[in-house]
Amino acid sequence: MEKHNGDFSVAVMVEKAGKILMVRNPTKRGPVWKFPGGKRHGWESPEDCATRELFAETGLKVRHLELVTELDRGTHTFYLFYTNRTSSNGLKKVGTESGQKILEIKRFEISRILRRKGFLDLHVDFAEPKLIERLMRHQ
């Protein structure tokens, strides 16, 4: 799976009862909604990175990950994972804990994500066909 000297980033699409979990992060252009995720630490695998990032950003522990798509971005590889199997006592409180800059964590109806411009701006360039197909199957 690894390319580009092992440089990669990940995102995790978490589905529960027809809703998709999104996190709202600040950016230079203003806050954006995205799937939980981030960059590799040390020599972890894409799956380990996805598991760590999901827990760090949301407090959820993943029980199973499925690779949806992989994209060669030139400088690194991007992996999008899907899960509908997590365990936790609930979503963590947002804030700047452990350097995280999460403004909000929320679950959205799949139909709302598909209709609303801006929800998939950070993800649609790498996974549109497979991502939209996955979301459509779960409506």
Helices and strands as residue ranges (DSSP letters): G 4-6, E 8-16, E 19-25, E 32-34, E 37-39, H 46-58, E 61-62, E 66-72, E 77-83, E 86-87, G 97-99, E 104-109, H 110-115, H 124-137
